[in-house]
Amino acid sequence: MSNLSKSKPKLSFWIVSSIALLWNLLGVFAYLRQAYLTDEAKAMLPESEQAYYNNLPMWVTAAFAIAVFAGTLGCLGLLLRKKWANPIFILSFITVIAQSVYTFFIQKFIVISINNAIMPLLVIVIAAFLVWFSKNALKKQLLY
């Protein structure tokens, strides 16, 4: 444990980990909003979005849930300085990719334009960053 006491995280580690937790909590709220979308709320959406949600495969919904809950758990792992945060972030990243493959290449209901591709691309970048960030924290012996 003496080596770990010498490997104290810098303030930037705590800031990035905290912001990442808030980001992933927003993802959890987005998932819950989608999971509990009422028929009345769906009826108010454009037809293309209604078709998207009505035909959404279970595996995409599962990937969404795993991505956001694993990402949140990974962030808690970072804040607790646990080495298991890295494999949890890898799981989250894999499920983000699976969900994105459906969104960009499989679904035929919503036309993906630059404007509505920004958020899914940002999610991929942040998920990849958190894999790198946690791996880097492992190398620096900030996680145990």
Buried (B, 14 or more C-beta within 10 A) or exposed (E): EEEEEEEEBEEEBEEBBEEBBEBBBEBBEBBEEEEEEEEEEEEEEEEEEBBBBEEBEEEBBEBBBBBBBBBBBBBBBBBEBBBEBBBBBBBBBBBBBBBBEBBEEEBEBBEEEEEEEEEBEEBBEBBBBBBEBBBEBBEEEBBE
